[in-house]
Structures are given as structure tokens and as C-alpha cells.
Amino acid sequence: SNDGGQTWNLSGAVAGTSFKYPTVVELSDGRLMMTMAHTAANPKNRRMSFSADGGQTWSAPSDMSATFSTGDFGHAYAGVAVKGKAGEILMVTPTSRELDSESMNTVHYPVVPVLYKSTDNGATFSSEGPLHTKPTYYQYKLPYGLMDAVVLDNGEVVIAGEGGVESTAEGIVIYKK
């Protein structure tokens, strides 16, 4: 939308078929950067696409920077990106997965979400460390599902995600930094 949400336009698609869980952030130069999870075995990293026309068209997807690691399986799960108060790009992505014995070891859950920061419009990222280190459900390092984030006027980042302590689908977990 370019009128405050009164009307919406469908943009062109990002080329490819294995993408899911997109998150979009506006860069300091006005372009949009979309990062996506994917179901392909390789590359073992998130993919990214850029738009210079407000999302009407998108570049061919490319691998995210080598300085942004999703481990062996994190590329297949949801992450979230947000523009910080100082213009930096903050992104959280899982870096592993684990089986859940309660579901007879049939369901993989994303675990060990790491916070990354980019100060150069997504060209490179630095790891800011795990989003959370407290073992939760079955000693996972925070299993979670879909996430969303916002930066408050005072600069605090609030991240909401599906998760829980007693079960992976217990509710919504909130993180502030």
C-alpha cells in the first residue's frame, strides 16, 4: 500500500518455488529487502531478494551473506527482520532443529534462535548471540514457530513468537532488548 493501507496492490512474485516464511524490511537507501526460508537441502542459509520500486518487482533470490549462518537446518524455518532505531537491520533465525519425543520423534522444531545485526543494508551481518539461552520445553533452547518484531520509540526491540515452557504450542513468548 502507498496510501496508508487504504488500498493494496499485488506485486510481482519472487522467482522460485521452495520459499516460505518471508520477512521484509526497508533499507536505509529506500529499497526493500525480503529474506526467506526455503525447503531445498542447499544452500544452508536464508535467501534474499531486493525491490527498488516499493515491492512491485523483486530481484532474483540470492544467498544471504556468509556472515549470516543458519546452521544445518535453520534455513527451513521462520525468522524475522526489523529495522532498528539507528537504521541497523536486526534479524533472528534458528540455527538448528530437534525432534520432539512427545510427538513420537516425528516433528522437528526449530531451536537456538540467534540475533544478527547488519549496519550495511544486509551486505554483511554480525552475530549478537542467542536470542534466548534458557532451556525451555524438554531442554530445547527455545523452540518457536512464527515470529514478529517491532522497534519501540525508545529503541527497544520487542519480538513475539510462538513457543512455550511446558509445550511448544503453549502460547506466545515475548522478548525485549
N, C-alpha and C positions, 0 to 999 in steps of 0.2 A: 504494500500500500504506500502511496505517496501523498495521501491526504488525511493522515492521522487515523487510518483504519476505517474510514467511511466506505471505501470500495477496495477490492482486491483484484489483482491480476495474476494469472497463472504464468509462470516464467518457463523458459525452455528447460528441458531435462539435462541433468548431468549425464554424460555418456558413460555407459557401463550397466551391468545387471546385478552385481553382487553387493551393492551398497545398502547400508541401513544406518539408523541412528544418527542422522546429520545434526550438526550444531553450527550455527552461523554467527559470526562476529564482524563488526565493522572495523576496518583497519584505520590507522591514522591518516592514510592518504585517500580515504574515502571508498576504497574497494571493499568488497565483502569477501571473507574467507570462510568457506564451508569445509569442515572436517567431517569425515565419515568413517564408520566401522565398515568392515566387509567380511564376507564369508569365504573368500578364497584362502587357500593354505599359505600363499605368499603374495605380496610381501608381508612380513610380520610387523607391520606398522600401519597406522591410520593413513588414509588417503586424504588429499585436499584438492579443492577447486576454488578458483577465484572469479569474481564478477566485477567488472568496471562500470556496469550500467545499472546498478541498483538491483541486480538479481535477474534481469531479463535473459541474459545469456551467461554461460559458465565455461571456464577453460576446461580442457581435458584433465581428468584427475591425475595427480602425481603423488609420489610418496612424500610423506612428511619428512622433515629434516632427520638426519642420522642422529641428531642430538635429542630426539624425542623417541623414547623407547616404550613399547607396549609389551615387552617380553614375548613369550611364545604364543600367547593366546589373547592378550588384551585387545588386539585389533578387531576382534569379533564382537565386542561388547560396547554398550553405550558409554559415552563420555560427555563432557560439557565444556564449552568455552565461553568466556566472558571478558569484556574489556574493562580493565581496572581503572581506577581513578586517575592514575598518571599516564594512561594510554597503553599500558602494557597488556598483552594478551595472556590470560590465565586459563589453563586447561587442565582438567582432571581426566585421567584414563586409567582403567585397570591394567595391571601388569601380569596377571596370572588368572588361573581358574582352578577350582577344586570340585570334586564330586561330593554329593550330599548323601550320607549313609541313610538318612531318614527317607529318602526317595529311592531306596534300593540302588544307590550309586548310578542312577540313570540321568540325573540332572547336573550339569555343570553350572557353577555360579562364579561370576567374576569376583576377584578378590584383589587386595593390595592396590587400592587406587593411589596414584601418585599425582601430585600437583606440579605442573610445569609452567614456566613463565617465558615469554618472548618479548623482547624490547625492540625487535627489528621487523615487525609486521609478519611474524611467522617464519622468517627465514631460518632462524635457529631458536632452540629452546634450552633452558637450563632447568634441571630438576630442583624443586624446592622441597622435596622429600615426600613421604607418605602423607596423604590427607588425614589419615587416622591410623594409629598403631594399636589401639585397644582391641584385643581379641573379642569377638562377639559370638554370634551363633556358631556353635561347635568349633570354637577357637579359630574361626576364619579371621583374617584381617579385614573385616568389614565387607561382607557380601552385600552387593547392592544391585539395583536394577537401573531404571531410567533416572536421570538427574536433571536438575535445572539450577541456574545460578543467577544472582543479581548482585550488583555493587551498590551499596547504600551511599547516601550523600556524604557520610563521614569517612568513606573509603573502605569500610568493612565489606568483606565478601561473604555472602550467605549462599550456601549450597544445600539444596534439598534433594534427597534421594530415597528410593525405595530400599528398605533394609530392616534390620531388627536385631534384637538380642536373643530372644527365645526362638525365633524362626526367621527365615529370610524374607517372608512376606508379612511381617508383623505390622509394618506401618511406614511412616515417613521419618527419616532421620535428618536432622538439621545440623550443619556445621557452620561455624562462624570463625573468621580470621581477620 
